Amino acid sequence: MSLLKRIEKSGGSGGEKQPAPRGGSGGGGEQPPGSGGEDSSRLSQMRTQNRSVAGTPKKSNELGDIKLRIQNRLLSELDPSMDLTHKNEVRTVIEELFNTILAEEQIVLARSERQRLFEQIVAEIQGFGPLEPLLADETVTEIMVNGPKNIFVERKGNIIRAPITFDDDAHVMRILDRIVAPLGRRIDESSPLVDARLPDGSRVNAVIRPIALVGPTITIRKFFKKPLTIEDLIRFGSLTKEITEFMRACVIGRLNMVVSGGTGSGKTTLLNVLSSFIPNDERIVTIENAAELQLRQEHVVTLETRPSNIEGKGAVSIQDLVVNSLRMRPDRIVVGECRGGEALDMLQAMNTGHDGSLTTAHSNSPRDTISRLEVMCLMAGMDLPVRAIREQIASAVDLVCHQERLRDGSRKVVKITEIQGMEGDMITMSDIFEFEQTGVEGGKIVGRIRPTGIRPKFTDRIEAAGIYLPPSVFGVGKTY
């Protein structure tokens, strides 16, 4: 008898055949009071959604029908009071039920199909569904879900279509709720935008209808399970050993630095690497919209913004956290990104004894970074003259490190610029290092970041910290 006829004979896709519940927990019945909580409601929601799907005629392939039927039975037989946070225990229970159901239904599958089906069902019940294989793939750096049927990924700086899909909008929303719910955040028609993070620290942004016309849209910026080190960036060609030596000296010498660049240029990764140079005996306060930085020091306080509740109250912004951090006796303040009025408070902190602070900003060049800081300071609502803001910037910021994502997808530091001071109404700047492209080979941009030969004015501050950089770091005695 063929596989399809066995499926039809065993009761179609409605899941009518349901053996007695296992484990004495009431099976698919109502949840007893005080047991299960949020995990039980998640199982109940998935049961309802799968029953409604199973009751409609399907034209999908046989494996899809089998997956749906097995998933229905699993959800009806799992103990609703089971704690889904104990992943290994839940996986073992699911595997036992899965094998039992296959035997009872007399479903014969190849070993590879059997394993793939099992992993898909486990991902649906306790993971992030179709996204699980992409999250586990270390070559994928970004995941972009444009509605249920269009999923794209970024590999080595290039965007390609992924061979997976969701069933429908409701399927995407179910996975999205699983991402944001543990963080105490929500996404619905009244609040259709959300910033969140995955358990491994990967950043998540989601937009749903009616804002996103193509359906629920999710963008996941993945981070390596093991944070990148400065040696990794040197191996990738993003930095050179000379620049590494210089940047380490600047961080230890407590210079205020801004990491600038466009979207996806690697600003947060570079900020995380620079933060690793901070001595272990200093108190560090990090401030972010969604906690992404992975500092390895012991004395770190991580602060995260909070959106408003359903009544529109209780929001805590980056600006609020920057102001509060000044009362926490920080040696260093690290702000994940300045986007608005918090830039003024950040400059004030840099100018009031919190040397060595770090932040990032979106811009196209170091000069644009200064212009953006001016605009963001004006966004604070203070009626300040532009010259006063420029004086604050010139006094607070010592160095701008600009990173770009080049045409071939590679990410490189292209300029390191010193803020020298004011001349008249203008802020004066000088490039210490800059990237020089020498050609293109095999579609890859060839070049290196080289010193301009200019020694920065803050060299005496670095030497006061006990660090003496050789002249060769700045190109003295070298030819390029």
Buried (B, 14 or more C-beta within 10 A) or exposed (E): EEBEEEBEEBEBBEBEEEEEBBEEBBBBEEBEEEBBEEBBEBBBEBBEBBBEBBEEEEEEEBBBBBBBBBBBBBBBBBBBBBEBEEEEEBBEBBEEBBEBBBEEBEBEBEEEEBEBBBBBBBBBBBBBBBBBBBBEBEEBBBBBBBBBBBBBBBBEBEEEEBEBBBBBBEBBBBBBBBBBBEBEBBBEEEBBEBBBBBEEBBBBBBBBBEEBEBBBBBBBBBBBEEBBEBEBBBEEBBBBEBBBBBBBBBBBBBBBBBBBBBEBBBBBBBBBBBBBBBBEEBBBBBBBBBBBBBBEBEBBEBBBBBBEEEEEEEEBBBBBBBBEBBEEEBBBBBBBBBBBBBBBBBBBBBBEEBBBBBBBBBBBBBBBBBBBBBEBBBBBEEEBEEEEBBBBBBBBBBBBBBBBBBEBBBBBBBBBBBBBEBEEEEBEBEBBBBBEEEEEEEEEBEBEBBBBEEBBEBBEBBEEBEBEBEEEBBBEEEEE
